């Protein structure tokens, strides 16, 4: 079935045709191993070098500070566990936030179970951390602070420049999961005092299975894949050349379009939220309205179950999400909404709509009409229709 309205771009994006075109030669003709010295391998190596330069340029880094990975999850794990192993003699104190992706929370908790001390920062009702609270938790033995740039469920953007400065002043390393922000809003690892940063290509119209970890020059990191010594010895294994080329091309396209696309999506986002709240009763917006990703619409709708609403939208050929794609199908309310103080009953009515390059005002009006009809029908079925 072809879906006319795809609104789950925080989960993954369609690969841009120009990205596919750029990747094809590295499957079919320039397929050599980039570690070899003959021509077809040298062609692959040059393509990898070009992509490395493209992603480094996007964040004001040096190419030798980019380590290619299989995606954001691997990059998060490599940063957290790699720093813990490399700096074990400094101390065993870690800090993260209550609304991190599970790819950050779970390795942090694993380390906590093996003798590390973990502080989890609370967030306010908009999902923002307190810089004062962070400052009070920083200690001489703090190894690493990991705070995501923007949340994948609610779109709230954290003040990572201020966080980075606090960490640098106190001798702690700062890692940020920028999977949702790379290519969407500006990033500058020098100005924002970032030591490690995780990125995944498939969130910005690149291929799945490729991403990178930025490692600031001078930062120690224990190798996370042993073998032939590729990627400066951090991650051994033959490079995924087509994927790396796709990431590089997607980065170049995102850089060209980022400013105009952010403005366009912000306008569409705000118009949709206003129309939704005027059309459907019992709607509350999750996350910050002022510090928010341009493409993120996260709401809770009273008197419905989010998963049931998604099935109704699917019948209208609309793709959306109840929250994080990584936890879809779970019967438990989102840990992110719980941290914001959203009640368990209301959190069950969470819906996340994330816009992309294909999103138009017409497609959003179609979605709004389907939402209104679906919510009304579901409330009537549950006997709650007259309460809203």
Secondary structure, DSSP 8 states (H G I E B T S, - for coil): ---SEE-BTTT-----HHHHHHHHHHHHTS---TTS-SHHHHHHHHHHHHHHHHHHHHTT--GGGEEEESSHHHHHHHHHHHHHHHTTTT--EEEEETT--HHHHHHHHHHHHTT-EEEEE---TTS---HHHHHHH--TTEEEEE--SB-TTT-BB--HHHHHHHHHHTT-EEEEE-TTTTTTS---TTTTT-SEEEEEGGGTT--TT-EEEEE-TT-----SB-SS-TGGGTB-S---HHHHHHHHHHHHHHHHHHHHHHHHHHHHHHHHHHHHHHHSSSEEE-S-SSSB-TTEEEEEETTS-HHHHHHHHHHTTEE-BSS-GGGTT-SS--HHHHHHT--HHHHTTEEEEE--TT--HHHHHHHHHHHHHHHHHHHHHHT-GGG-
